[in-house]
Amino acid sequence: MHSARTVLVLAFPGALLLNAAGPLEVFAAASRVLGGELADNPPYRVILASAQGGEIETISGIGVMTRSLAEVDSALAIDTLIVIGGPGVAGLERDQQAIAWLQRRAPAARRLCSIGTGAFALAAAGLLDGRRVVTHWQFAEALQQGYPALTVEREALYLHDDRLWTCGGAAAGIDLGLALLEQDLGAQAALALARYFTVFLQRSAEQAQLSAPLKAQSQALHRDRDQRLVRLHAWIAANLNGDLRVERLAEKLGMSPRHFARAYAAATGGTPAQTVETLRLEAACRLLETSQEPIKRIAETTGFGNEERMRRSFQRQLGTSPLGYRSQSRLQLAR
């Protein structure tokens, strides 16, 4: 019989509820999803804590009950310590007692993690000096400027640097939880949990926080107040194997091809063809990672038309072939 590992999630008033719920649900569900001997001998004990304990109000207005750090301090050894993020993290940064607790307890934890802006609290405790870290993309520059002794990676979903794990945002906390669980219980266990939560296993740690459709839409929103390009990008993503030439896209917006190309470049900084290729490439990567479809069929489904055209795109953008990409993704799953 094994001893349950204690996973402590440190929250605070104004925390983002999804930051806490994502990884907590992954660990809490392990025994009931995996079953077998784990059903009667759960692998994890999960604790939601805050500096003072009691009920705290998350940024969504939902109150959650927490245990105080003082109570945890005297009762339990911590295996995995996760600090979550949210607008209230600035208060945690300024809480000298909480920072002192982190400085005292974090070095003894087997794993130290942050989700989103939770990295600011770890940085305030001096626990990230000299390390490569990730935070939510919107706050990456602020973290780098505020704590120059660390190195912020701008786009990765999560980073694993020895015993330190940091991840980018709310939904990435689920990816982080699955990665931690895989380290403990193996790839098949993580796959079972991913299926249970109906998420992809496993998004690469270096995968961008913003998907290609979301990034294209975000860029367009800066100048496209009537959201025409946002709707166009959604339509492109839903019709990757259709006619996506400039003439067809211009027709969708009621413009001439020349006017559309100029307006698109002004709004996004790129060309329609570049966006179409990026969206097709991302869709192909997803299918290579998560399906057994033949490469020829994936090329047709995602609009590349044939294997050779898709292969050239993969080589140009990713430096590998579709077959090489699929093989590498399976090696990562088998680790």
Secondary structure, 3 states (H helix, E strand, C coil): CCCCEEEEEECCCCCCHHHHHHHHHHHHHHHHHHCCHHHHCCCEEEEEEECCCEEEECCCCCEEEEEEHHHHHHHCCCCEEEECCCCCHHHHHHCHHHHHHHHHHHHHCCEEEEECCHHHHHHHCCCCCCCEECCCHHHHHHHHHHCCCCEECCCECEEEECCEEEECCCCHHHHHHHHHHHHHHCHHHHHHHHHHCCCCCCCCCCCECCCHHHHHHHHHHCCCCCCHHHHHHHHHHHCCCCCCCHHHHHHHCCCCHHHHHHHHHHHHCCCHHHHHHHHHHHHHHHHHHHCCCCHHHHHHHCCCCCHHHHHHHHHHHHCCCHHHHHHHHHHHHHC
